Amino acid sequence: MTSIQRKNTSKEDAVILQKRQETITKTLWDQVLSAFKDIQKELQEDARIRGMSNCCVTPISSSPRTGSTKPSDFSATSKV
């Protein structure tokens, strides 16, 4: 295998790895969102049972959407 072929194979492997990581990350975020919704439903049901159904619980659909659903990367902040 020539050095050019090795470089191309290495780049292809890197692209494949990156796509695989993106797929895994998306799948994990989907699972986290699903779990969050399940927990919220349980909390709403508990609040309803306790007689506080409209007191303090805000449904997901009325919450403002202000950007990314991913947490911010605290390691990327600059240190002063």
Contact map, one row per residue, 1 for C-alpha under 8 A:
11101100000000000000000000000000000000000000000000000000000000000000000000000000
11111100000000000000000000000000000000000000000000000000000000000000000000000000
11111110000000000000000000000000000000000000000000000000000000000000000000000000
01111111000000000000000000000000000000000000000000000000000000000000000000000000
11111111100000000000000000000000000000000000000000000000000000000000000000000000
11111111110000000000000000000000000000000000000000000000000000000000000000000000
00111111111000000000000000000000000000000000000000000000000000000000000000000000
00011111111100000000000000000000000000000000000000000000000000000000000000000000
00001111111110000000000000000000000000000000000000000000000000000000000000000000
00000111111111000000000000000000000000000000000000000000000000000000000000000000
00000011111111100000000000000000000000000000000000000000000000000000000000000000
00000001111111110000000000000000000000000000000000000000000000000000000000000000
00000000111111111000000000000000000000000000000000000000000000000000000000000000
00000000011111111100000000000000000000000000000000000000000000000000000000000000
00000000001111111110000000000000000000000000000000000000000000000000000000000000
00000000000111111111000000000000000000000000000000000000000000000000000000000000
00000000000011111111100000000000000000000000000000000000000000000000000000000000
00000000000001111111110000000000000000000000000000000000000000000000000000000000
00000000000000111111111000000000000000000000000000000000000000000000000000000000
00000000000000011111111100000000000000000000000000000000000000000000000000000000
00000000000000001111111110000000000000000000000000000000000000000000000000000000
00000000000000000111111111000000000000000000000000000000000000000000000000000000
00000000000000000011111111100000000000000000000000000000000000000000000000000000
00000000000000000001111111110000000000000000000000000000000000000000000000000000
00000000000000000000111111111000000000000000000000000000000000000000000000000000
00000000000000000000011111111100000000000000000000000000000000000000000000000000
00000000000000000000001111111110000000000000000000000000000000000000000000000000
00000000000000000000000111111111000000000000000000000000000000000000000000000000
00000000000000000000000011111111100000000000000000000000000000000000010000000000
00000000000000000000000001111111110000000000000000000000000000000000000000000000
00000000000000000000000000111111111000000000000000000000000000000000000000000000
00000000000000000000000000011111111100000000000000000000000000000000000000000000
00000000000000000000000000001111111110000000000000000000000000000000000000000000
00000000000000000000000000000111111111000000000000000000000000000000000000000000
00000000000000000000000000000011111111100000000000000000000000000000000000000000
00000000000000000000000000000001111111110000000000000000000000000000000000000000
00000000000000000000000000000000111111111000000000000000000000000000000000000000
00000000000000000000000000000000011111111100000000000000000000000000000000000000
00000000000000000000000000000000001111111110000000000000000000000000000000000000
00000000000000000000000000000000000111111111000000000000000000000000000000000000
00000000000000000000000000000000000011111111100000000000000000000000000000000000
00000000000000000000000000000000000001111111110000000000000000000000000000000000
00000000000000000000000000000000000000111111111000000000000000000000000000000000
00000000000000000000000000000000000000011111111100001000100000000000000000000000
00000000000000000000000000000000000000001111111110001000000000000000000000000000
00000000000000000000000000000000000000000111111111000000000000000000000000000000
00000000000000000000000000000000000000000011111111111000100000000000000000000000
00000000000000000000000000000000000000000001111111111100000000000000000000000000
00000000000000000000000000000000000000000000111111111000000000000000000000000000
00000000000000000000000000000000000000000000011111111000000000000000000000000000
00000000000000000000000000000000000000000000001111111000000000000000000000000000
00000000000000000000000000000000000000000000001111111111000000000000000000000000
00000000000000000000000000000000000000000001101111111111100000000000000000000000
00000000000000000000000000000000000000000000000100011111110000000000000000000000
00000000000000000000000000000000000000000000000000011111100000000000000000000000
00000000000000000000000000000000000000000000000000011111110000000000000000000000
00000000000000000000000000000000000000000001001000001111111000000000000000000000
00000000000000000000000000000000000000000000000000000101111101100000000000000000
00000000000000000000000000000000000000000000000000000000111111100000000000000000
00000000000000000000000000000000000000000000000000000000011111100000000000000000
00000000000000000000000000000000000000000000000000000000001111100000000000000000
00000000000000000000000000000000000000000000000000000000011111110000000000000000
00000000000000000000000000000000000000000000000000000000011111111000000000000000
00000000000000000000000000000000000000000000000000000000000001111100000000000000
00000000000000000000000000000000000000000000000000000000000000111110000000000000
00000000000000000000000000000000000000000000000000000000000000011111000000000000
00000000000000000000000000000000000000000000000000000000000000001111100000000000
00000000000000000000000000000000000000000000000000000000000000000111111000000000
00000000000000000000000000000000000000000000000000000000000000000011111000000000
00000000000000000000000000001000000000000000000000000000000000000001111100000000
00000000000000000000000000000000000000000000000000000000000000000001111110000000
00000000000000000000000000000000000000000000000000000000000000000000011111000000
00000000000000000000000000000000000000000000000000000000000000000000001111111000
00000000000000000000000000000000000000000000000000000000000000000000000111111000
00000000000000000000000000000000000000000000000000000000000000000000000011111000
00000000000000000000000000000000000000000000000000000000000000000000000011111100
00000000000000000000000000000000000000000000000000000000000000000000000011111110
00000000000000000000000000000000000000000000000000000000000000000000000000011111
00000000000000000000000000000000000000000000000000000000000000000000000000001111
00000000000000000000000000000000000000000000000000000000000000000000000000000111
